[in-house]
Amino acid sequence: MRLLSGKRIGQSRPELAYAVLFSFFLHGIILFTALFLYTSATPKTYVPPAYQVKLVGQPAEIPREPSERPAGSVTPPLPKHEEKAAPKKSTIPQRVAKTAPAKGAMPELAQPKHRPINEEVAKPEETAKEQHAGPVGGPSVSGGGAASGVSVATAQPDFKFQYYIDRVRDKIGQNWRPPPDAKDAKARVIFTINRSGWIGEVNLDTGHSSGTFGFKQAAVRAIQSSNPFPPLPDDFAKQSLEFSVDLMEKE
Amino acid sequence: MKRKITIAILILLLANPAVVRSQYYLGVIQGEAKKIPISVLNVYDDAGSPQLREMAIEVLEADLRRSQIFDVMDPKKLDLAYSARTEPPEDVVKRAGTFGLTGVVWASLQRKGTELVLSGKLYDAATGMKMTAKEYFGNNDTVRRMVHTFADEIVTRYTGEKGIARSRIAYVSDKTKYKELYVMDYDGKNALKISADRSICMSPSWSPDGKTLAYVSYRDRNPDLYGLDMDTGKRWKISGHEGLNISPAWSPNGRNLAVALSKDGSAEIYLMDRSGNDLDRLTYGVYDNVSPSWAPNGREIVFTSGRAGTPQLYIMSADGTDVRRVTFEGPYNASPNWSPRGDRIVFVSQVSGLFKIATINPDGSDFRLLTNGPGNDENPMWSPSGRQIVFSSNREGKFNIYIMNADGSDIERMTSNDANYTSPAWSP
């Protein structure tokens, strides 16, 4: 009302005191409302501290042992929606094999990424043993990397699904069409395969590549043309995996 | 405070993928991939139906072989007989690996109440690991479909691609005294008549989602274009212009059809929506322009034109611009179909007076004649995987539907040679 009457507030000491008190009161209401909204809108998920610490020191996924699952069961990531897409007229109601819930499953939000890590926390000695033993098939991948005298990258996770590696290599091999006269050229491509088998990012590692621009482009195209790859193995816990591959002139 | 630190650590981890990133090195790739050696170890009959078991093995092996991905080995020849009721133990699977097999398939047929259950499992022969396990429910009449579904699952596990075992082929047959539309499984079984126009039907074309079939029918005494909803059976006239309304081709996004119309004189290619509206003319000339087929990216259309004096293949942009000639060999090249991968075009080429199937690169290079011998081979079309080609041929007297590999090998007749079977269209 003082404003409406054209006079400035605070011309007298009591008015100034009232204005300051009113301001405090108003700020208090705003802060309380903001706090209330924040606490009610944020989901209250409990994240065990140990689980975080292990995540830092976890360079590779730890696949669950098949024996941990009931015989005859399997975890299907893709087929659920794929089989829903079957023709309506079909008289075959397809169902996916029932999956036993994993032991010690985390709350829903954290479950997909961190379940295996939680298992590792529970059995640290077993994990260590598995890592030292190395993957089945070994990280020295088939395909003659060593035989060709090409150095192999050192950062390799404990990925024990050799059959999957073979399929990825096969598919790239089918789509690898280098330009002519590419002797001694080599292109290293780094790419990600998501759980469903579709590729994510595809990048040329220029530091480890040689040859013409066309040769390098053909290498990137070989990966892109191979999309989609097979879905990641059911027992592989991560949602994606990064690969690197060297492409050379065909033998 | 503790929670804040936790959140901060999480943010740091998410912001810096290098901390958790790990990479698998695939080695060096120089050679071509070969077919994957695989074997169907057994389909155990736990349902008291030995005939169904025999059929399941036969269908499964045929599906895997036709996928063009596998080299299907006979387990008996490898001394790998396994007849137990339970799934093969790891040592049995690994033993298969010692014979050079990559994959081992085992399945069983059981009854659960009134339902028949196909339980299928796939193993990696090198490690003995189970790659997938699925159960399919149905009855005696749907065993083939259940096996097809399992075969497609195996293909997906190895390639990431959708298999073709559940696909179907639409075609035209004069089994009745009229030329009607039919649909059969890709392996020639379960044929079903889907039109009763008592007239001449031709040129079926599947929409990309496989739910609609566009086709040409003379039921109103003019070659008009119709749409048929494959779920409901509902049919509607898409285009009934005076003159020809022929050779429909769905755009890859399923919104438009490229169709040849002769309402203005010569046959020209037009774009229209699935109701026949929004007509957009793409080609102009005095000679006919027909048989459009879309590039899988939807940017270009290959078609047949007589503008050079003889029918030849041309490619234009989807808006009708940038026309270029593709074929120069021979006096007649027509009925093009662009491969699902976009790298090849299959078409009919006249050689020594007979129509034969050929393929070519979209830039006009690498012409390859795929068929030879007696008779005319017509209406070629790629399978959804791009590994096979279906076509019709009268090489055995009457016209039949045949399937062959993309390189022209392994030609297989899919129809019974008791009538004429033409205009095959492979579903997505």
Interface residues (C-beta under 8 A of the other chain):
Chain A: V47 P49 Q52 L55 V56 Q58 P59 A60 E61 P66 A71 G72 S73 V74 P76 L78 P79 E82 E83 A86 P87 K88 K89 S90 T91 I92 P93 Q94 R95 V96 A97 V136 G137 P139 V141 S142 G143 G144 G145 S148 V150 V152 A153 A155 Q156 P157 F159 K160 F161 Q162 Y163 I165 D166 R167 V168 R169 D170 K171 I172 G173 Q174 W176 K186 I190 G197 W198 A222 S225 N227 P228 F229 P230 P231 P233 D234 D235 L241 E242 F243 S244 V245 D246 L247 M248 E249 K250 E251
Chain B: K2 T6 I9 L10 L13 V19 V20 R21 S22 Q23 Y24 Y25 L26 G27 V28 I29 Q30 G31 E32 A33 K34 I36 E87 T102 G103 S119 D124 A126 T127 M129 K130 M131 T132 A133 K134 E135 Y136 F137 G138 N139 D141 T142 R145 M146 T149 E153 T156 R157 Y158 T159 G160 E161 R166 G210 D231 R341
